[in-house]
Amino acid sequence: MPGAMRQSTSNLELLTIYEVSKILGSSLDLQQTLREVLRALAYQLQMHRGRVYLVGEDNVLRLVAANGLSNEAAAQIEFRDGEGITGRILKTGMPAVVPNLAEEPLFLNRTGGREDLDEQVASLVGVPIKAAGVVVGVLTIDRISDEGPQGHFGSDVRFLTMVANLIGQTVRLHRTVAEERRFMMRETFRMQKELRPVAAPINDVVCTSPNMLEVMAQVHRVAPFKSTVLIRGESGTGKELIARAIHNMSPRKDAPFIRVNCAALPESLLESELFGHEKGAFTGAQKDHKGRFELASGGTLFLDEIGDISPNFQAKLLRVLQEQEFERVGGSKTIKTDVRLICATNLNLEEAVGHGKFRADLYFRINVVTIHLPPLRERRQDIGPLARHFVAKFAKDNGMALVMEDEALEVLNRCTWPGNVRELENCIERAATQSRDGIIRTESLSCSLNLCNSSVLFQYRTLGASVGGLAPSMGPGAINRVPPGRPGGPAAANAPKTPAMPAPVPEPAGAAAARGRPARRVVPRPLAGLRRRPAGGSGPPDPACPCPSRAPLPPQAPPPSPAAAPPPAAEVPLDEPESGSLRDRLLWAMERTGWVQAKAARLLGMTTRQVSYALRKYNIEIKRF
Ligand SMILES: Nc1ncnc2c1ncn2[C@@H]1O[C@H](COP(=O)(O)OP(=O)(O)OP(=O)(O)O)[C@@H](O)[C@H]1O
């Protein structure tokens, strides 16, 4: 073949290899993937009638993907070890070339379809598919020619061997995952029989509801193994806590638990954070720096927000997970790693794979054992024990006596908690800082709940619900609705108070000392523009919202005439002032995400830089926990 011709052929082959590797990483369905690989071979390189056979446990080759053959027809075709040309490839582990099939006595023509070739000659090239040195299948293609065998079979064999290697890796990955799944299912079945409720908090995890008890049983089951665990659940449901619990119950508990928030770092930083860098790798790299993979050696690496890493970085991570080794940025030495991986995400990874945003092969790698954390609204039994746990924790951290009224607990029980356990924890902490006598009462929750409920408010607004209909659930009046005789109770109902901005409460000295930082001033903030609707406001309370104010409001004074003096803020309908809308949403998002700007940005569909700018613009003090 002339030089130019060979050059263009190898370029085409390279392109096809690129296509094939993309196809293999793009779908969760192995058969479908293999059919597409064969289609690409036929389309790009005129390699027709492609066939992929895989070896079963009985050492029989079965056809799993074929060009131009129905699934039913393909399912019938099999070769035993040594049978026909295909069986020989399995037996010898060597490629085979048949220049003219019509003259080959070994050819069994089991798949048929070559009868209408007339004057053309069909040749066959077949190569073994190997995984970790073992033959797991056979890939064959036909070359059809008008002029007899063309004699390019050497390059065909080389090229098909590369394709077969890629297929081998994919098959191995699918089989490993399937095996681990089967193992876990057997284990789950066995352990379910022994499942007993877990009464006391384990590793600080409070759990009394049946679904959290099941989660903890799962934690017990997976902890002893090295299997990768994927923890899924909404923001604030306790994914990191569960990851730590798995580590603490594992044989690796005395080695480090290292966490990386993948969403918080741009790709270049993430790479050097995870893999480390060598001195001089980039401007500012003044000395060698160990990455988190190295720091977690012998222990557990927790990759939080794994769904947020870029496609480019997904490929890098996949390589490390497959090969268990990596190089530091700017370094050439290969470093071996021994970490147990736990990943977490609140994204729908299957959807991301479907949209091509998350690699299917990485998905398989990390989705070995999955633990789903239910949102707090689906495990209301946990609200009381969690609230008491946070009260006790605050009291202990600050060296003070603190209790919570039963009525306050009732209020908490009726909220929807879109920010989950983190929102509940923040709410209790804010209320605790306002308690002057060591008792958390319904009233002291009000300011906290303004913020908590703002998230619900935003959800309803984005759904286009009637703002008036929300008011009883959200407004401070709702929280201020307390029994007669109490400050702010029905006796004062006709003149409800606007919740005054509470004075900054100095943080108790103990807390600051415990954190090793100077004391901060906790400034509870009522939500700007959050005002109560007038009595009889339009729109029914939403039945999905169990917040306290679903009960009817006490009678209200009629709305003032336009000529009258402006009413107190609490008397005005619950419309969001135009200028305050972004501020409200910001507060909501920051509260919901535990004041992590990157997460809040994602929730709002903004960039982190935009959120940071908006926080400054609205003069919102950033809380640090
Ligand atoms: N079952 C629980 N018992 C006690 N505390 C809990 C529980 N679940 C969550 N928490 C507390 O709630 C807060 C949020 O939990 P965590 O950070 O683990 O959530 P997450 O799901 O990882 O959130 P994100 O997705 O936003 O990273 C933490 O302070 C954690 O200690």
The ligand as an ORCA input file, in Angstrom:
! r2SCAN-3c Opt
* xyz 0 1
  N     -28.799     11.537     61.749
  C     -28.103     12.575     62.199
  N     -27.797     12.651     63.497
  C     -27.118     13.715     64.000
  N     -26.693     14.742     63.245
  C     -26.960     14.707     61.925
  C     -27.671     13.628     61.344
  N     -27.780     13.852     60.020
  C     -27.170     15.017     59.788
  N     -26.671     15.536     60.911
  C     -25.945     16.821     61.035
  O     -26.491     17.694     60.046
  C     -25.458     18.465     59.435
  C     -25.449     18.210     57.949
  O     -25.026     16.882     57.704
  P     -23.994     16.500     56.530
  O     -23.000     17.592     56.319
  O     -23.486     15.139     56.809
  O     -25.031     16.504     55.314
  P     -24.761     16.258     53.769
  O     -25.874     15.419     53.277
  O     -23.359     15.745     53.589
  O     -24.894     17.710     53.162
  P     -24.363     18.265     51.740
  O     -24.981     17.421     50.667
  O     -24.892     19.653     51.709
  O     -22.863     18.168     51.777
  C     -24.153     18.056     60.115
  O     -23.849     18.970     61.126
  C     -24.468     16.689     60.702
  O     -23.692     16.425     61.832
*
